[in-house]
């Protein structure tokens, strides 16, 4: 059984958890990583109950030692090689530039980009040694364009996309497929329904991007043949203005 390492895993009704569940259905042993042990443990138990294989790991994407330990644990576990790694960690950091502290901006960058570097580096190190794999990054509308009042978030996601593109070009010859999924709009998960219920209600189900649909975009990239790779897929609802 090959392995998948997915970081940025939160509640069941969130993208990270849905990615874990979907790739467990693909037959991978999923290592579900997130900052809160109880949350990732619940996700792993849910996958096990469905007949999949999952291991919960508490890890902070911005902590180098914890990211290294995450990959060491996955690599040393019984089974096959790490065939898939997904960096899904992120934070929405709104605010006007003049009102931001340096600490606020740096925290956005650390989660949005530095963590992606640490995670991607460790994934590539293992995949080169075992003959390749897929490394996928979760992007956003901010990956492609700047927007007023979201300068910190725009900067972090734009940097992550450039990092992913550089890695795609740098390691393709080592049979590592690096991809980036742009999620262009609000995700229909637990976070928006709890933190912005009025906005979610205004959008309606047709205006929120379906979790299963997003997961399928990742599966599409993962399954691509080596002589027909895509770097980027974008996902949005039919109502999204772009």
C-alpha positions in Angstrom: 0.0 0.0 0.0 1.5 3.3 -1.1 1.3 6.3 1.2 -0.1 9.9 1.1 1.0 12.7 3.4 -1.6 15.4 3.7 -1.1 18.5 5.9 -3.7 21.1 6.8 -6.3 18.7 7.9 -9.2 20.1 10.0 -12.7 19.1 10.8 -14.6 16.3 8.8 -16.5 18.9 6.8 -13.4 20.6 5.5 -11.1 20.2 2.5 -8.2 18.6 4.2 -10.4 15.8 5.7 -12.2 15.3 2.4 -8.8 14.9 0.6 -7.7 12.3 3.2 -10.9 10.4 2.7 -10.8 10.5 -1.1 -7.3 9.3 -1.3 -7.9 6.6 1.2 -10.6 5.5 -1.3 -7.8 5.4 -3.9 -6.1 2.8 -1.8 -3.4 4.9 -0.2 -2.4 4.8 3.5 -3.1 8.4 4.4 -1.1 10.3 7.0 -3.5 13.1 8.1 -1.6 15.9 9.7 -2.8 19.1 11.4 -2.1 21.2 14.4 -4.9 19.7 16.6 -4.4 16.1 17.6 -8.0 15.4 18.5 -9.2 16.7 15.2 -6.9 14.7 13.0 -7.5 11.6 15.1 -11.2 11.9 14.5 -10.6 12.1 10.7 -8.3 9.1 10.8 -10.9 7.1 12.8 -13.6 8.0 10.3 -11.5 6.8 7.4 -10.7 3.5 9.2 -14.4 3.0 9.9 -15.1 3.3 6.2 -12.5 0.6 5.4 -9.6 2.9 4.6 -6.2 3.2 6.2 -5.2 6.4 8.0 -2.8 7.6 10.6 -3.2 10.8 12.5 -0.2 13.0 13.1 -0.2 16.3 15.1 2.2 18.7 13.2 2.6 22.4 12.6 3.4 23.1 9.0 5.7 26.0 9.9 7.8 24.0 12.3 10.7 22.5 10.4 11.4 19.7 13.0 7.8 18.7 13.0 7.5 18.5 9.2 10.7 16.4 9.0 9.3 14.1 11.8 6.0 13.8 9.9 7.7 12.5 6.7 10.1 10.3 8.7 7.1 8.7 10.4 5.3 8.1 7.1 8.4 6.8 5.4 9.3 4.4 8.2 5.8 2.9 8.5 5.2 -0.5 7.0 4.1 -0.5 3.4 5.1 1.2 0.2 6.7 4.5 -0.7 5.2 8.0 -0.2 3.5 8.4 -3.5 1.5 11.6 -2.8 2.0 14.7 -0.7 -0.5 17.5 -0.4 0.1 20.9 1.2 -3.3 22.2 2.2 -2.3 24.4 5.1 -3.5 28.0 4.8 -4.9 31.0 6.6 -7.1 33.8 5.4 -5.5 37.0 6.6 -7.5 40.1 5.6 -6.6 43.6 6.4 -5.3 46.9 5.0 -1.5 47.2 4.5 -1.2 50.3 6.6 -3.0 48.6 9.5 -0.8 45.5 9.5 2.0 44.7 11.9 5.1 43.0 10.6 4.3 40.0 12.8 0.8 39.7 11.2 2.2 39.8 7.7 5.0 37.3 8.5 2.6 34.9 10.2 0.5 34.9 7.0 3.6 34.2 4.9 4.9 31.5 7.3 1.7 29.4 6.9 1.0 30.3 3.2 4.5 29.9 1.8 7.3 28.9 4.3 5.3 25.8 5.3 4.9 24.9 1.7 8.7 25.1 1.2 9.4 22.9 4.2 6.7 20.4 3.3 7.7 20.3 -0.4 11.4 19.9 0.3 10.8 16.9 2.6 8.4 15.3 0.1 10.8 15.7 -2.8 13.7 14.3 -0.7 11.8 11.1 -0.1 10.3 10.8 -3.6 13.6 11.2 -5.4 14.9 8.2 -3.4 12.0 6.0 -4.3 11.5 6.9 -7.9 9.0 9.7 -8.0 5.5 10.7 -6.9 3.1 13.6 -6.8 3.3 16.8 -4.8 0.2 19.0 -4.9 -0.5 22.4 -3.4 -3.8 24.1 -2.5 -4.1 27.5 -4.0 -6.7 30.2 -4.0 -8.0 33.2 -6.0 -5.2 35.1 -4.4 -2.6 32.9 -6.0 -3.2 34.7 -9.3 -4.2 38.2 -8.5 -3.9 40.8 -5.8 -7.0 42.2 -4.1 -7.4 45.3 -1.9 -7.6 44.5 1.8 -6.0 41.1 1.4 -2.3 42.1 0.8 -0.8 39.6 3.3 -2.9 36.7 2.0 -2.2 37.7 -1.7 1.5 37.8 -1.1 1.6 34.4 0.7 -0.5 32.5 -1.9 1.2 34.1 -4.9 4.6 33.1 -3.4 3.4 29.6 -2.8 2.3 29.3 -6.5 5.7 30.5 -7.7 7.4 28.1 -5.4 5.3 25.2 -6.7 6.0 26.2 -10.3 9.7 26.3 -9.6 9.6 22.8 -8.0 7.6 21.5 -11.0 10.3 22.5 -13.4 13.2 21.6 -11.1 12.1 18.0 -10.3 10.1 16.8 -13.3 13.1 14.8 -14.6 13.2 13.0 -11.2 9.6 11.8 -12.1 8.0 14.1 -9.5 4.7 15.7 -10.6 4.2 19.0 -8.9 0.7 20.5 -9.3 -1.3 23.5 -8.0 -5.0 23.6 -7.6 -6.6 27.1 -7.6 -9.8 27.2 -5.6 -11.4 30.3 -7.0 -14.2 31.2 -4.5 -15.7 30.1 -1.2 -15.6 26.5 -0.2 -18.8 24.9 1.0 -17.3 23.4 4.2 -17.7 23.8 7.9 -15.5 26.9 8.2 -17.5 29.3 6.2 -20.8 28.0 7.6 -19.6 28.6 11.1 -17.5 31.8 10.7 -19.6 33.6 8.1 -23.1 32.0 8.1 -24.7 35.1 6.6 -22.3 35.1 3.7 -22.7 31.4 3.2 -26.5 31.8 3.1 -26.2 34.7 0.6 -24.1 32.5 -1.7 -26.3 29.5 -1.4 -25.3 26.0 -2.2 -24.9 26.9 -5.9 -22.4 29.6 -5.0 -20.2 27.5 -2.7 -17.6 25.2 -4.2 -18.3 21.6 -3.6 -15.8 19.7 -1.4 -16.1 16.5 -3.4 -15.6 18.4 -6.6 -12.4 20.0 -5.4 -11.1 16.6 -4.2 -11.7 15.2 -7.7 -9.4 17.9 -9.1 -6.6 16.6 -6.9 -7.3 13.0 -8.0 -7.2 14.1 -11.6 -3.7 15.6 -11.2 -2.6 12.5 -9.2 -3.7 10.1 -11.9 -2.2 11.9 -14.9 0.2 10.0 -17.1 3.8 11.1 -17.0 3.7 12.2 -20.7 0.6 14.3 -20.1 1.1 16.3 -16.9 -0.7 19.5 -15.9 0.8 22.0 -13.5 -2.5 23.7 -12.6 -6.2 23.2 -12.4 -8.7 25.8 -11.3 -12.0 25.1 -9.7 -15.0 27.5 -9.2 -18.8 27.5 -9.3 -20.8 28.3 -12.4 -21.8 31.5 -10.6 -18.3 32.8 -9.8 -17.2 36.0 -11.6 -13.7 35.6 -12.9 
